[in-house]
């Protein structure tokens, strides 16, 4: 795979990716730990983030001492590659433990292993992998499908980032494992700090147990629905966070590559402007009139 494009989804239902997602989330903590341990910290925490690298079909960490540590979702394999993305070592996680994976990484790091830490400033869901159970690629089709979600998301999100003023890099964040670009938007009131629109894909979480695209205005008016309803199947989600969402089941309801890509593109084309408009409005509280 040499370039990012859209690949057909639906080999595994979006709701059937929970186990693959949980294992990928655990493995991603190994990747993020390298940048967090060995790079100077950045205010936005991007030194620990990953980006989708189409040449590897993997989520790659930042360059550290001339090497990237990457994670291929499709078969849960860690890759240690040079700056030209040529692998120098690989470690298949299937039937191996988290500790074994860290030991492999330390062998690649040499002297830098002494300063490598797995500590994070955030917590993720508990999983038996963290207490010694091995990774298990028991549903390889699910892992491959999850990898396709990330590759497709990187493709369409890069289009958004390229066209939207103020958009940042498309990065995968280890805390929630979402891949996104953050758009900085200047509010109409010059006295307010910059507002943001987050545009991304979550592989699923406790709120929505399947991959879903989101467009999140921050801050948002108290009643976002007053901004208008997006064209279905997009909808406002307001239970545990506020965003315009498009659930994966709505995407795989279309069989062809062109139709799947079109429904996502139409959603982004409509919802990003809605969110931009939301964050440029004066931010009034419900009691402020």
Residue pairs with C-beta under 8 A, 6 or more apart in sequence:
1 54
1 55
1 57
1 151
2 54
2 55
3 54
4 52
4 54
4 151
4 154
4 155
4 158
5 155
6 152
6 155
6 156
6 257
6 260
6 261
7 148
7 151
7 152
7 257
8 148
8 255
8 256
8 257
8 260
9 145
9 148
9 149
9 152
9 248
9 251
9 252
9 260
10 252
10 255
11 141
11 144
11 145
12 139
12 141
12 142
12 145
13 210
13 249
13 252
14 204
14 210
14 211
14 247
14 248
14 249
14 251
14 252
15 209
15 210
15 249
16 139
16 142
17 142
17 145
17 146
17 149
17 203
17 204
17 210
17 211
18 204
18 209
19 138
19 139
19 142
20 73
20 139
20 142
20 143
20 145
20 146
21 146
21 177
21 203
21 204
22 125
22 127
23 76
23 93
23 127
23 129
23 135
23 136
23 143
24 71
24 73
24 76
24 143
24 146
24 177
24 203
25 124
25 125
25 127
25 177
26 98
26 124
26 127
26 129
26 130
26 135
27 71
27 76
27 78
27 93
27 101
27 135
28 50
28 59
28 71
28 172
28 174
28 177
29 118
29 120
29 124
29 174
30 69
30 71
30 78
30 98
30 101
30 102
30 105
30 118
31 50
31 59
31 60
31 61
31 69
31 70
31 71
31 78
31 174
32 48
32 49
32 50
32 61
32 120
32 174
33 48
33 116
33 117
33 118
33 119
33 120
34 61
34 64
34 69
34 105
34 109
34 116
35 47
35 48
35 49
35 61
35 62
35 64
36 47
36 48
36 117
36 119
36 120
37 115
37 116
37 117
38 64
38 65
38 112
38 115
38 116
39 47
39 62
39 64
40 47
41 47
45 173
46 62
46 169
46 171
47 62
48 61
48 62
48 174
49 61
49 62
49 171
49 172
49 173
49 174
50 59
50 60
50 61
50 70
50 71
50 171
50 172
50 174
51 59
51 60
51 154
51 169
51 170
51 171
51 172
52 58
52 59
52 60
52 150
52 151
52 153
52 154
52 170
52 172
52 179
53 59
53 60
53 68
53 70
53 85
54 151
54 154
55 85
56 70
56 72
56 79
56 81
56 85
57 72
57 74
57 147
57 151
58 70
58 71
58 72
58 73
58 79
59 70
59 71
59 72
59 73
59 150
59 172
60 68
60 69
60 70
60 71
60 79
60 81
60 85
61 68
61 69
61 70
62 68
63 83
65 112
66 82
66 83
67 80
67 81
67 82
67 83
67 88
67 108
68 79
68 80
68 81
68 82
68 83
68 85
69 78
69 79
69 80
69 105
70 78
70 79
70 80
70 81
71 77
71 78
71 79
72 78
72 79
72 147
73 143
73 146
73 147
73 150
74 143
74 144
74 146
74 147
74 148
75 92
75 94
75 137
75 140
75 143
75 144
76 92
76 93
76 94
76 135
76 137
76 143
77 90
77 91
77 92
77 93
78 90
78 91
78 93
78 101
78 104
78 105
79 87
79 89
79 90
80 87
80 88
80 89
80 90
80 91
80 105
80 108
81 87
81 88
82 88
88 108
89 104
89 108
91 101
91 104
91 105
93 101
93 135
93 137
94 134
94 135
94 136
94 137
95 134
95 135
95 136
95 137
96 134
96 135
97 129
97 132
97 133
97 134
97 135
98 129
98 130
98 132
98 135
99 132
102 118
105 113
105 116
106 113
106 116
107 113
109 116
120 174
120 175
122 175
124 175
129 135
137 143
146 203
146 211
149 201
149 203
149 211
149 248
150 172
150 179
150 201
150 203
152 260
152 261
152 264
153 179
153 200
153 201
153 213
154 170
154 179
156 261
156 264
156 265
156 268
157 170
157 179
157 180
157 181
157 199
157 200
157 201
158 170
158 181
159 265
159 268
160 167
160 181
160 199
160 268
160 272
161 167
161 168
161 169
161 170
161 181
164 181
164 183
164 199
164 272
165 183
166 183
166 184
166 185
166 186
167 181
167 182
167 183
167 184
167 199
168 181
168 182
168 183
168 184
169 181
170 179
170 180
170 181
171 179
171 180
171 181
172 178
172 179
173 179
173 180
176 202
176 205
177 202
177 203
178 200
178 201
178 202
178 203
178 214
179 200
179 201
180 198
180 199
180 200
180 201
181 198
181 199
181 200
182 196
182 197
182 198
182 199
183 196
183 197
183 198
183 199
183 272
183 276
184 194
184 195
184 196
185 194
185 195
185 196
185 197
185 276
185 279
185 280
186 194
186 195
186 280
187 193
187 194
187 195
187 279
187 280
187 282
187 283
188 280
188 281
188 282
189 282
192 283
195 217
195 218
195 219
195 279
195 280
196 217
196 218
196 279
197 215
197 216
197 217
197 218
197 272
197 275
197 276
197 279
198 214
198 215
198 216
198 218
198 243
199 214
199 215
199 216
199 268
199 272
199 275
200 213
200 214
201 211
201 212
201 213
201 214
202 208
202 211
202 212
202 214
203 211
204 210
204 211
204 212
204 248
206 240
207 237
207 239
207 240
207 241
208 237
208 245
208 247
210 247
210 248
210 249
211 247
211 248
212 245
212 246
212 247
212 248
213 245
213 246
213 264
213 267
213 268
214 237
214 243
214 244
214 245
214 246
215 243
215 244
215 245
215 268
215 271
215 272
215 274
215 275
216 241
216 242
216 243
216 244
216 275
217 224
217 242
217 243
217 275
217 276
217 278
217 279
218 279
219 279
219 283
220 242
220 278
220 279
221 227
221 278
221 281
221 283
221 284
222 284
222 285
222 286
224 236
224 238
224 242
224 278
225 236
225 238
227 274
227 277
227 278
228 274
229 235
229 236
230 236
230 244
230 267
230 270
230 271
230 274
231 266
231 270
233 246
233 247
233 250
233 263
233 267
234 244
234 245
234 246
234 267
234 270
234 271
235 244
235 245
236 242
236 243
236 244
236 245
237 243
237 244
237 245
244 267
244 271
244 274
244 275
246 263
246 264
246 267
246 271
250 263
251 260
251 263
251 264
252 260
254 260
254 262
254 263
